[in-house]
Amino acid sequence: MLDQNVILWELDQVKTAEALEERFQKYLGKKWLLPAEFKVMGSLSPEEKREKWQQLSALKTALESAYEKKNSEMSSAAINEMLEKDLIDISLPGAKLDQWYYNLLAKTRREVEDIAQSLGFIVDNSTDIVTKFENFESVNIPITHPATEMHDTIYVDKKDHRWEPFVLRTHTSSGQNFLIRKYGLPMKAVIPWRCYRFDEMDATHDTMFYQLEWLYVDKGLSIANFKSIITTFLSAILKKDVEIRMRPAFFPFVEPGFEIDARYDIVDPKTGEKTKSKWLEILGAGMVHENVLKAAWVDVSEWWTGFAFWMWINRIAAMKYGIRDIRYFTNGDLRFVKSF
Ligand code: DAH
């Protein structure tokens, strides 16, 4: 006869899951020891048989519940042990996640926007899709101007309610009309971001490029005002002492118009000696043309004046970070993106 106490004691001594499984198979599994006991019953009298049967069933139930208990004890012990081993010290600094980077152009744009805002300018991207009117005539570019030809301008296959075709803006100056009407006067705004021209791609040209337009309209503005704003802005963005010079130039939307060159101090890190950089041609500027104000319904008899200037964001980024090929900005090479 199997001794229940011995079996239960043995079960209690079990330390590993394998040993527990082996015990289970021995007594309760397919080849359990109990069938042997049942065989013996054939030679017993009916009363003895009933008694034996009851004994064996009780043993079976006892074994099963002991097994269950042991099993759940062991598995919770195993879980506890695992938890203890895997304890996480949440006060330790986390692993640095390689999450995201600003593209250098976006980063430069944000820097520009911060400076513009600190000088009191609204940042308004205007829209990438504008009417042909906004892109050209509203900024005093006659419809016969060669830039309006198909090879330069990318047309959108849609027209507005006046049957005016939509185009992808070829310059941010196209936002001037819209923003003057949107904000009213006086107003100071910068229009950053994408412009499109149909162009062959090379190291310095791309179909999509990034401009930054500054527009300031108020009463009694002069060239002295914009000279000061431009110098302040360039010194802040390039983090250098910048000096500018102005050369007369023609742009249809301004009168008079200028091309502006800038140079800055270069300090020799060894000797501390100061020299000047070369003059770099970096932006276009001028006093807003009367026709541009008129196109935005401004009453010019009231002495409204304005100035506008513009530069390429690519150019600022290239100057600031020493990039020679503008294709790096948009070709998605993560090594490039991560290095700034
Ligand atoms: N919108 C001109 C272009 O993309 C650039 C420009 C020149 C804008 C002079 C200005 C400016 O505001 O004053 O060709």
Residues whose N, C-alpha, C, O or C-beta is under 5 A from the ligand:
A	BS01	DAH	T170 H171 S173 F251 V254 G284 A285 G286 A308 F309 W310
